[in-house]
Amino acid sequence: MSNSYEIDSLKDLLNFDYKTEDIYSVQGRMRALIEYYKINSELACLRDFLKVYCLVTEKVVDSRFQQDKYFSNVRELNKLDVIFCHYYFRAVKEYVMHGATISPWVNSFRISSEHNAPFINVLMGINSHINGDLPICLLDMNFKSKGDFDKVSSILYAVIPSVLSYLAFERMDFYGAFGLLAKKFIEDEFNTLIVKWRSNAYNNYNKLKNSKNTSKDIKFIKESTETISENIYNIFKNEVLNPINLINDLNKLEVIL
C-alpha cells in the first residue's frame, strides 16, 4: 500500500456523514480504525479506548435483538449512537490528519501518546467521551428517550469482563490483570464510576437546555473533563500500589454544572 493511498483510505474512514450512516456501518468503521491503529505504532495508544468502545457498542446493539421491545425508541437510540461516535471520529481526524487536538480530548490523546498504560488510556477516553462529548451530543440532537438512556447504563456491567480480559491478555496490562484477580470488586467499582458519569452527563444535558449562557457552560464541561484526564493519570501514578485508595480517588472525579 502506498503512503498516499493509505492516507486517502484513512480520510475516507474518518470522514462520514452521520445523517446518512447507520449504527452498523459505523461499527464497521470502528473495527477498521482499530486495525489501522494496530499497524501504525505511533497511534497504538489510541487502540485501547476504541477497542472498549467497540465492545460496548456491540453489546448495546445486540441487546436490541435479544430482548424484544426492550427499548422504547430504537430509532432515536441508533441516531444517538451514530452522532456520538461521530464526535469521537471528529477528534481522531483532527489528531491523525492535522496533528491537532480538540477539547475534551486534548489531555487524553497527549497523555496516551506519552505513556504506555492501556487501562489509563481506556479510562481517559471514557472520561473524554462521556463527561465531555455526551452532554453536548444529547443537546445537539435534543434527545428525549431518558428511559432508553438508563437501560444502556444497565447493560454496561455485562461488558466489563470482556474489557478486563482484553486488557489483561491482549495488552498485558497490570490493572487489567488485577481486575481479573479481584473480579467482582473491580467490576462493581468500574461500573459504578461509568454509570455515575453517564448520569451526570444526562443531568448536564438538561442544565444546558435551560442554560442562559450555553457556550460558557459547554466550555466549563470541556475544561473540567480535561482536568479529569490529568487527574486520572496522576491518581494511577500516585496510588499504583494501593488499589483501594485508587478507586476512592477515581470515584471523586465528576463533571457537574
C-alpha positions, 0 to 999 in steps of 0.5 A: 500500500502506498503512503498516499493511498493509505492516507486517502483510505484513512480520510475516507474512514474518518470522514462520514456523514452521520445523517446518512450512516447507520449504527452498523456501518459505523461499527464497521468503521470502528473495527477498521480504525482499530486495525489501522491503529494496530499497524501504525505504532505511533497511534497504538495508544489510541487502540485501547479506548476504541477497542472498549468502545467497540465492545460496548457498542456491540453489546448495546446493539445486540441487546436490541435483538435479544430482548424484544421491545426492550427499548422504547425508541430504537430509532432515536437510540441508533441516531444517538449512537451514530452522532456520538461516535461521530464526535469521537471520529471528529477528534481522531481526524483532527489528531491523525490528519492535522496533528491537532487536538480538540477539547475534551480530548486534548489531555487524553490523546497527549497523555496516551501518546506519552505513556504506555498504560492501556487501562489509563488510556481506556479510562481517559477516553471514557472520561473524554467521551462521556463527561465531555462529548455526551452532554453536548451530543444529547443537546445537539440532537435534543434527545428525549428517550431518558428511559432508553438512556438508563437501560444502556447504563444497565447493560454496561456491567455485562461488558466489563469482563470482556474489557478486563480480559482484553486488557489483561491478555491482549495488552498485558496490562497490570490493572487489567490483570488485577481486575481479573484477580479481584473480579467482582470488586473491580467490576462493581467499582468500574461500573459504578464510576461509568454509570455515575458519569453517564448520569451526570452527563444526562443531568448536564444535558438538561442544565444546558437546555435551560442554560442562559449562557450555553457556550460558557457552560459547554466550555466549563464541561470541556475544561473540567473533563480535561482536568479529569484526564490529568487527574486520572493519570496522576491518581494511577501514578500516585496510588499504583500500589494501593488499589483501594485508595485508587478507586476512592480517588477515581470515584471523586472525579465528576463533571457537574454544572 
